[in-house]
Amino acid sequence: MCQITYSDMKDVVSKIIYFIIIILALLGYINSPVALMLGFMFTVLVHNPFKAYSHKAIHHFLKIAVVGLGFGMSIKETLQTSKDGLSLTIYSIILTVSLGLLLSKLLKIDLKLGHLITSGTAICGGSAIAAISPVIKANGKIISMALGIVFLLNSIALFVFPAIGHALSLTQEQFGLWCAIAIHDTSSVVGAALGYGDEALRIATTVKLSRTLWIIPLSMFSMFLFKTKGETIKFPYFIILFIVAIIIHSYHVLPEPATHYIVLLSKRLLVVTLFLVGSTISIKDLTSTGIKPVILALALWVFISVFALIYILNLY
């Protein structure tokens, strides 16, 4: 006779709760900050029953959702937004990478760890870390530490940025641009802009994706910096699908109700993604990093946030 243990029951209950939260997010009953917090609390209080699959799911869901958001954008607006954010993107990446290299040496941090944290801050969080790590041949422990710190700051940004934006009475254009430049990961950028307004969301998504393309020159710089050869540089191909979605919407290939529904589902899938991000944040990983990498990450984050905000307030 098969006997059900307490551990088995706990595992079944955790899986049921996990899927209930995902369903509620897809139905629109949970917003971005709550989803992230629920994911983190779920892991702390119970455990993530699908931890082995969560990172892959985040990777795929985020790309699908971002492509879906393209069905709500037009070519003209997208090109103008990319053009408007180009100079700030270039300045912020060059300054952040330079400061990151300097602080890593001053703080005597492992240069590969410092470079991954810097890359994640300068461009697009986890995606940049995942792309740069094989180029510089970083080991698993260093990659986990960098991801843990970046995910923690992403979580804080999701709550802090909208509050600051409202306090400073930032327009949707200003806030969307600020999010895209100063928040690390695309999921948190979109999550923060999602509740600020549709225009903020459009600008944040467009600028962040155009910023993601800078992974390629940064990868080449990283190969030169660490003197590595023969590594493949990954191109973010989903951006092409995002552009195709914009073209389809701009030329009304699909009826308006269909594109509206795709955008709505994409926004809700992003909320699900943030729940998954929260469920992968490990307190153990964060406490094992030590204080110096956290100081580096905070210093770079504060720098890029303040620099971008001052730039935006003066020019937009």
PENOR-V539394 format. One record per helix or strand of 3 or more residues. SS is the DSSP state (hx for helix, st for strand). FROM is the first residue (numbers start at 0). TO is the last residue. If there is no record, write none. Layout:
# PENOR-V539394
ss: (SS SS)
from: (FROM FROM)
to: (TO TO)
This chain:
# PENOR-V539394
ss: (hx hx hx hx hx hx hx hx hx hx hx hx hx hx hx)
from: (5 31 50 74 110 125 139 171 185 197 214 237 255 282 290)
to: (25 44 71 105 123 135 166 181 193 211 224 249 278 286 314)
